[in-house]
Amino acid sequence: MFAFRSLRPALAAFCLFAGCAGLRAAPFAYVPNEKSGSVSVIDTAGGAAVRTIAAGKRPRGIAVDPGGTTLYVSDAAADALLVLDAASGATLASIALGSSPEGVSASRDGRLVAVAVEDSNSVALIDAAARKLVADIPVQGKNPEHAVFSPDGRWLLVSAENAEQVDLIDVALRRQVGSIAVGLRPRGIGFTPDSARAYVACELAGAVYVLDLAARRALAVIPAGKNPAGIAVGPGGQVWVSNGADASVMRIDPARNVVSATIAVGKRPWNMALSPDGARLYVANGRSDSVSVIDTATAARVADITVGQLPWGVAIP
């Protein structure tokens, strides 16, 4: 058992270059580094960054297709969505968007990719197979930062820096059909696995809002730390929020809507992602140039992984 564990990082590194897909450790975590113009690739089995992918000049948002083969990265400098081969790092396409694209989300079936575009106050909808823009959907919120698909693919929930609401897009209709009032400056968004509820970090309100999608209203407001920014919701419904100014991550008990643990991480924790089994939380620390790894069972930080400069978020297939 111990010998196998010691070989995993070596096997993963070997397979990156040899192409032995059957042995390659998975999944990888992908971290866009806004200041370095790159994406760091973390082997989650070995617990280290194993390579770097060139990704334009100012990568921000990132998503990965369900199979883990294709990366979608917004390049704010080029006003484009970069489509990258996850294995080779090659640029497969560059799709023109409006000015200042940010958050990126992929639908669970892998067919669509959404990008929040700040300056045009819209959400760009991309056909993943055709690699082309199929809709540019206006939203009410100013400077949208995230546009996140619900797990069932029915909705896109959109947060904007200059808003006290999140906008609701009907994906089939490709238009905004409503909005839900939240606190000032909504940021990160996470859905429960059944798509019934969403959690929204509201930075200037210092709180997380719990939303009922069917009723289109807030069910609860949970006090968080200073400048809450990122949200991650696990397969079992566990909820995590990062506090950008507090250098901490909080675990939220979804049954009681209260904070049940606080974990210190690096400086300016931002966007996050959970491993598919929910056992590990990966937190991008923008001012520490690192990713903190949290054991979700014990609510303890177990590692810090060095990445590029100004990491913006994390994506894990």
C-alpha positions, 0 to 999 in steps of 0.5 A: 500500500505504501509503495503504491502511494509513493509511485503515484506521483511518478506514474502521473508525471510519466504518463503526462509525457508518455500518454498512458491514459490507463495509468494516469492519475486523475483528476487533475486540478486546473488553476488559472494564474491571472498575472502569470498568463498560465494555468497550473496543473495540480496532480490531486493524487500526488499533491503537487503542481506537475506542469504549466499551460500557457493561457493568454495574457490574463486568464481568469475564469476556468471550466473543464469538460466532464471528461477532463479533456478540454479546458475553457479559460477566459482571457481578459486581455484578449476578450476571448475564451480560450479552448485548450487541450488539457493533456497537451496544453495546445490552444484548440480555439479562441472565441471572441467575446465582449470586453472583460470576460470573467467567470466560466461554467460548463454544463454537466452534459458538456454541451454548453459553456457560459462566460460572464462578460463584464463590460457588455453586461451579458452572458456569452453562451458557447456551443462546446462541440462547434466551438462557437458563440450561439447566444449573447444574453443581456442581464440586468446586473452590472459587471457580471462576474459569474454565470453558473449552470445548475446541475440539471442544466435548466438555469444559469444564475448570474452574479454581478459586482454592481448589484443586489440581485442575481439574475436567472437565465432560462438556458432553453429560452436563452434569456433572463426570466427573473432575478432574486434579491441578495446582498450587495456585490454577489460573487461566487455561486454554488448549487445543491446537487438537486438544483433546488437551492443555490448559495451566493457569497455577497462580498459587501454584505459579509454574508451567504444567501441561501436561495430557493430556485422554485420560489425565487427568493432567499430562504436564509442569510448566513453571516460569513467572514470579511469579503466572502467571495467563493462558494463550493458545494459538495456532492453531499450538499456540504457548503464552503465559503472563502473570505477574501479579506480574512484569509479563511474558509468557512464550512456551512452546515446546510441543515442549520444554515450556520457556520460550523468551522473556520480554517485559515488559508493563504492571503485573499482566498478566492474561487474554489473547487471540490474533488468529485468525492467531496473529500478535498477542497482546493482554494486559490489564494490570490495574494499568496500564489498558492492553493490551499488543500482542505480535508473536508472531513476534519475541516483542516488545511493539509497542504499548500501548493505553489502555483503561478501569480494571482491564481483566480480559481480552480476547476476539477472535472 
